Amino acid sequence: MKCIAIDIVWFLVISITAIIIALLIFSETREKIFNFFYCNLYARLFPNSDCKNEEKSVERVYIDGSSEREILLRFTSLLISCWRDAEINNNFKTHYCYEVRFRNVVDFSFNLSHVAKELKEAYNCRELQVKSFNCGYRDDIIWNAEEINKNSIVFIKYLEENKIEVIDVGK
């Protein structure tokens, strides 16, 4: 009887191991499976291990400035930064880059045409392009905002379609 029970246990252990290995080899979500096992098994035993946190919080950035041009330049640089970070980190999945808030600023207001003009003047439309405003040959920015002003709370999001989305959620 003991021999049959041990055989069954070994069969189950080998079967589960084979399934896990097959999933790791053939699955497109290999990294998620690895992180699940790593974070839920190993990291619980060793709390100081560097377990990857899937729920990365959005970086909150405060823009301050004494002129509309300075504020617009800082905002545009965040768009470029989000774009570059996706390329540098090879992270082309949809993700939020920044939550932007404004403080200690003069009254200002800008929209996509202002951003396109800034991309043209400061960056020569080399990276992000806005074809609809004569800045390059693509429309890389999806603008889900009216006018951005000092009361706006704006999210900058990288989309897996290789675009940047600007979302104004208001006050």
N, C-alpha and C positions, 0 to 999 in steps of 0.2 A: 504494500500500500504506500509506504513512504517513497518508494522508487517512482511510482506513478505520479505522486504529488510533486516531487522534485522535477520530473520531466515536464510536467505542465507549467510549472513556474519558469523553468528555463525556456520553454517554447514561447511563453508570453513575453518574457524579457527580450528575447531575440526578435520576435515579431514587432514589438513596439519600437525597438531600436532600428529595425529595417524600415519601418514606416517613417520614422523621424528622418533618417538618412535620405530616403527617397524624396520626402518633402523638401529637405534642404537642397537637394541637387536639382530637382525639377520645378520647383516653385518659383514664381516671379517675386513672391514676397519673402524670399529667403532671409533678408535682413530683419523683417518684422518677426519672423519665427525665431530667429536667433536671439533677437532682443527680448522676446517674450520669455524664452527659457533662461536666458542669461539674467534678466532682471528679476524674474520670479523665483529662480532657484539659487543661483550662485550669489547674486547680490544680497539676498536676504541673509545668507550665512556670513557674508563679509560686507557690512554696511559701507565701508570706505571705498568700495570698488566704484569705478566710473561707469555706472549704468546709464545708457542713453535714455533721456527723457523724451518720449514721443510727443508729449504735450508741451512744446516749447512756447514760452510766453512771448507775446509781441513786445518788442522794444518800444517804450514810450520815449518820444523825443520832443523836447520843448524848443521852439524856435523863437528867438527874440531878435529884434533888430530896430534900427532907428530910421530905416527907409524902406519903402516898398520894394525897391530893387534888391536890397540886401536880403529881405525876407524871401523874395522870389528865388534868388540865387541859392539860398540854403534849402528851400523846398525842392528845387530842381536837382540839387546835389543828392538829396535823399532818394529821388527817383533813380538817378544814375547808380547810386550805391546799391540799391535793391537789385537792379539789373546785373551789376557786376558780381555781387555776392552769389547770385544764382549760378553764374558761369564759373566763378572761382571754386565754389564748393560743389559744383556739379549737381546742384539741387534744382532740377527743372520741374518739380512737382509744385502744384498750387500751394502757396503759403503766404502768410502775412509777414511783411518785413517791419513796418513801423506803424505806430499810432502817433500822429503828429498833433500837437497842441501849440497854441501861440500864447506868449505871455510877454508883458512889457514891450508891446509893439505899438507903432503908430497905426492909425486907421489905414487899412489897405483892403484891396479887393483884387483878385486875379482869377483867370479862367484858363482853359486849355490854350487859347491863342497866345496869352502872355507866356505860358510855359514853353510853347513852341518857339516863340521869339527868343527866349532865354537859351533854349537848347541850340538855336542857330548861332547866337552871339557868343556864348561861353564855350560850347562844345562842338560847334560847326556841324551839328546833326550827325556826328560820327557813330554814336552808340544808339541812343533812343531817337526814333524818328517819328514825325507827325506829318504824314503826307498831305493830309487835308489842310494844313497850314504852310505848305511849301517848305517843309523841313524833312528832306529825304524822300525815300520811295516806298516806305511802309508806314502803317499806322500802328505803332508799338504801345500806345497809351489808350486805355479805355477810361474815359472820363465820366464818372458817375457823380457829378457834382455840378451845381450851378456856378455861383461865384464863391470862391473860398475867401473868408475874411477872418478877422481876429477872434471871432466867436466860434469858428469851425473846429470840429474834431474830425481829423482826416485819417483814414487807413490807407496805407500803401501796400498793395498786394501783388505778388508775382503770380502769374497764371501759367499753367503748364503749356498753354498755347504760345508761349514765348512773348508774353505781353505784360505790361504793368497796368494794374487797375487802381484808380484813385477813387476813393469812396468817401464822401462827406456825410457823416452821420449827424451833423448839427451840433447843438449845444450840449 
